[in-house]
Amino acid sequence: MNIGIVLYPTYGGSGVVATELGKGLAARGHNVHFISYARPMRLDEFHENITFHEVTFSAYPLFEYPPYDLALASHLVDIITYQKLDLLHVHYAIPHATSAYLAKQILGEKGQKIPVITTLHGTDITIVGSDPSYAPVVTFSINKSDGVTAVSEYLREETCKRFKIEKKIEVIPNFIDLVRFSKSEKSHFKKALCPNGEKVLVHVSNFREVKRVSDTVEIFHKVLQSGIPAHLLLVGDGPDRPKVESRCRELQICGKVRFLGKQEKIEDILSIADLFLIPSGSETFGLAALEAMSCSVPVISSDIGGLPELNIHGETGYLCELGDTGTMGDYAISILRDEQLHRQLSENARKRAEVFELNLIVDRYEAYYHSVMEGMQAASKR
Ligand code: GMT
């Protein structure tokens, strides 16, 4: 098949999922066309079946905000026509599902047809999408997609609760490359960061408010107060970083907290981690937690959104009430103090990650593509 994938190119989870899915499909012989305003971060190697199309758009003095959604729709018309795409899969509803609908309508005028599948990822529904300035367009664009998937049961339910959805939404979860994300020998790295064998707690995010990075600092402070020698590695960057840094200064724990910034090889850092913290205020799936679990790292998370569908309380880590950093700290201490418990949770975390193995989930996307296309063919014959 010739498949177009529209995505955000940044470090965010939706871009990672879209890029890894495209790579997985290309490995199976499909021709994959990535479409975005910049090269996706995870698209770092040449592959004969993969083409990247950059959406360019011209500035004009009249435009305070150049209309990217229109430029994207125009590019889609061109790419669908000349690359003879069989299917368009857009990731993150805003504005991708809307641009796809517009392109489809333009092509329809010329008698061309293209199935459009929209994958909902998170804030396109829970935060940005629900904003009244976008909600009617999001509802319309979801309903006009030929197929819709959501990354968790939670997101499916939330979408139906918040919008008037006429479509059946298929749940296809995030996935993981178990080979890349597996614990590897990094003792030199661990020695450099923790010369005295201190425990390592890790958090990875884009440091937006919703990630509650400050909570990870409170949890870590509690661990230090218990007398456990430890370091906290904070990976990523974003708007909340100054606030988090100033909290570390107030608590006088700066020497124990390392801000590593944006990193490519997350699996190397996870390989030396004893515990992963994800106390988010909203998380539709929690790809960062899956990456940690795949590297055999137990997870302490909040019990919101799609996290309970991934992190199993008492088995792969612990789930706590949102903002309850005290209980999260207590669980962290008990895991770090009890070697046997830590080993058991680590083993279970890896086993749980295996359920989300890349090929199993790519199979599900492929099957879904076929069912949407067959449904459309059958409908056009009626
Ligand atoms: O919604 C976001 O924050 C953006 C989105 C992204 O593009 O990074 O993240 C969401 O999609 C990921 C991949 O499906 C999920 O694993 C994340 O849980 C989800 N983030 C949130 O819901 C906050």
Residues whose N, C-alpha, C, O or C-beta is under 5 A from the ligand:
A	BS01	GMT	G12 G13 S14 G15 V17 H121 G122 T123 D124 V151 S282 E283 T284 F285 G286 L287
